Amino acid sequence: MFTWPIVTKEMEDSVLEVLRAGKMSDIDVTQRFEEGFARWHGVKYALAHNNGTSAIHSAMFGLGIGYGDEVICPSITYWASCLPVYSLGGTVVFADIDPETLCIDPDDIEHRITEKTKAIIVVHYTGMPADMDAIAEIAQRHRLKIIEDVSHAHGALYKGKLVGTMSDVACFSIMSGKSLAAGEGGMLITNDRRIYERAIIFGHYERHSSAIQLEDLKAGAGLPWGGYKYRMHQLTSAVGVIQLRKYREEMEEIDGAMNYFWDQLEETRGIRAHRPSKGSRTTKGGWYSPLGFYRSEELGGLSIDRFCEAVRAEGAPVSPGCNLPLHLHPVFNTTDIYGQGKPTRIANLPPGVDIRQTPGSLPVSESIGEKVFSVPWFKHRRSKVIDEYVAAFRKVSENYKDLLPGDTKGEQVARSWGLSSRLRRQ
Ligand SMILES: Cc1ncc(COP(=O)(O)O)c(C=O)c1O
């Protein structure tokens, strides 16, 4: 039910072919993977990277984000959505999340825009598409760029449109824990030739002679401007080309399984699905790291830790929380990474300008960890097995009163800055 990715003979053969031909560092298989990825999204360009983090870094450079610039990013996400901006001399302003989608709240963006704001980073968090119409409207009005971080939402639809196609540039992690899993790897897609070429000039020196056409970039071609080498390992590409062929089918299966699970639990007291409303033509793609909402008030104030502990005792892998709010981490407050004598977050801003965000400034992000929990990420729609997990949740919900005494002694599960440690426990 949980093994991922699903490794087929075709995939093994694809990897072995690259290995035996000694082509791990070439780019021919990677280019086939890129073509397939671009075709799937109906975009002109796809550029493979050695991970999702480097794809985001290149996207930022591609947009021309640099010294003293600001990007707006949700506080609840994996650090790679925004942290690469530091090494470009830029910084990040965090926005709060919408408590229903768990993605950036469009109503919390506009007042954070300054003269230095260059882009809004949108994360389709744990597969749920963000409210792109509202975000695009703000971006258009303020002439801002949008970066979509699609690392959690491969193949998801927003009102019938594929996520990753509603921005200037979109990035995907395809590391092996993600729903489209190829190994360490990332993908950048765009329709903008300048973004594409700037991403190439930044960290893909091996393509300079064939791909750089823009005159202003040509002069410096040959060496990577970022000083980075972001080429995808071709064993990843070999997995990727096969994944592309079978992912959509696998995604349908997961979507069916997860919706079946939540349909059974619809009336269960204390818990709610984190999923798009039915009939909205919005979907969660591969449901990466799925979450549920916890309503402690419906269960006599039972703590989320105690609730999850009891569900785990019934055999279902669940844990409370999600990513911790980034704006509270020292790296976004006090850490002086580059020895500038100031916290890096504000080091390149004009003197006296301080954009750091104190505890209490993003209330939804700061409290969401007590209101969401992970649910099993089913990869197959096997109703009999799923029913057993459903029974575990129902049993705990129905018997919550038995759990109230001694609740304070509930196991405190350590929250983490990433989601992967939790997935490993499944
Ligand atoms: C939202 C998000 N963005 C970016 C990344 C970075 O991707 P990678 O781990 O492939 O570098 C991740 C990875 O976990 C992620 O969850």
The ligand as an SDF file (V2000), in Angstrom:
LIG
                    3D

 16 16  0  0  0  0  0  0  0  0999 V2000
    7.9500   22.4220   -1.2760 C   0  0  0  0  0  0  0  0  0  0  0  0
    9.3140   21.9440   -1.6360 C   0  0  0  0  0  0  0  0  0  0  0  0
   10.0810   22.7080   -2.4070 N   0  0  0  0  0  0  0  0  0  0  0  0
   11.3200   22.3360   -2.7640 C   0  0  0  0  0  0  0  0  0  0  0  0
   11.8650   21.1520   -2.3360 C   0  0  0  0  0  0  0  0  0  0  0  0
   13.2740   20.8360   -2.6760 C   0  0  0  0  0  0  0  0  0  0  0  0
   13.4430   19.7400   -3.4690 O   0  0  0  0  0  0  0  0  0  0  0  0
   14.7140   18.7820   -3.3740 P   0  0  0  0  0  0  0  0  0  0  0  0
   14.6330   18.0480   -2.0830 O   0  0  0  0  0  0  0  0  0  0  0  0
   14.5690   17.8910   -4.5580 O   0  0  0  0  0  0  0  0  0  0  0  0
   15.9170   19.6410   -3.4610 O   0  0  0  0  0  0  0  0  0  0  0  0
   11.1000   20.2940   -1.5460 C   0  0  0  0  0  0  0  0  0  0  0  0
   11.6590   19.0180   -1.1190 C   0  0  0  0  0  0  0  0  0  0  0  0
   11.3340   18.3770   -0.1980 O   0  0  0  0  0  0  0  0  0  0  0  0
    9.7990   20.7120   -1.1590 C   0  0  0  0  0  0  0  0  0  0  0  0
    9.0400   19.9520   -0.3530 O   0  0  0  0  0  0  0  0  0  0  0  0
  1  2  1  0
  2  3  1  0
  2 15  2  0
  3  4  2  0
  4  5  1  0
  5  6  1  0
  5 12  2  0
  6  7  1  0
  7  8  1  0
  8  9  2  0
  8 10  1  0
  8 11  1  0
 12 13  1  0
 12 15  1  0
 13 14  2  0
 15 16  1  0
M  END
$$$$
